[in-house]
Amino acid sequence: MALKLVESRPATEDEKRRAQDVAVDGQWLSQHSAEIWEKYKGKYIAVVEQTLFIGDTWEEVISKAKEKCPEREPLVRHIPYKRRIWVL
């Protein structure tokens, strides 16, 4: 197996800000996951600036989130009908 060389460098201020934005949205999603799970089974969700967008497809939620905040990458998840628990 061939190895790939990966460049390592300090993050730019913009990259740090984007990582912080995603972390804040991820924390918000974690805090509201129980209610989201119950209400939106089978749907796609996107979170941007701690705002929830719901749709039937990935493209739909991305479009809704980008309408509100075009410069941000939304956090997108699919909420399955049944919860799966993985034991490792």
N, C-alpha and C positions, 0 to 999 in steps of 0.2 A: 504494500500500500504506500502510495506516494504521500509525503508530508507537504503541507502547504505552509508557506511563510506568511505570518500575519503581522501587520504593522501595528505597533503599539505607540500611542501618543496621548498626551493629556487632552481631556475633553475641552471643547471650546465653550465659551459662556452660553452660546445659543443651545448647544447640546445639553449642557447642565440644566438650563431652564426647561427644555423640553422633557428631560428625564424627571424633573421635579413636578411638572404638570401631569405627567402620566402617573406618577406616584400618588399625587393628591386625588386624581380621578379613580385610581385603583383602590385607595383607602375608602373613598365614598361608596364605591360599588360593594366593597366588602361589608361595610356597615349596613347597607340596604339589601343585601343579597337574599335574605329570607323572604321579604315581601315581594321582591322582583321575581324570585323563583316561583312563588305561588300564582302571581298574576299573569306572567308572560311565558308560560310553558309553550315550547314549540316556536317561539319567536326569536328574532335577532334583536339584540340591544346594542346601543352605542352610548358611551358616556364621554362628554366633553364639557369642561368647565363645570363639573358636578351637575350636569343636566342629562337626564335620561331620554333617549330616543328609541322608539320601538318600531319594528317593521317585520314584514314577512320574509325579506331577503337581505342579504349582506349589502347589496348595492343600495337598497332603499334606506337602510339606517345610515350608511356612509353619506348618502346624498343629504339626508335631513340634518345630520351633524355638521357637514361642511357648509350648509346654508347658514347656520348660526355662526360658525367659527371657521372660516375657510383656511386660516393659517395653521390650525391645529390638526394633529392626527388623532382621531377618536379611538377610544378603547372599545373594541367590538367583541362581543361574545354571542354564542348561540345558547339558548336555554332549552335543554332537552326535556322531553316529556317525563322521563324517569331519571331520578338522581342515581348516579353511579358512585359507588365507593370503591376505591382502589386500595388494596392492601399490599404493601411492598415488603 
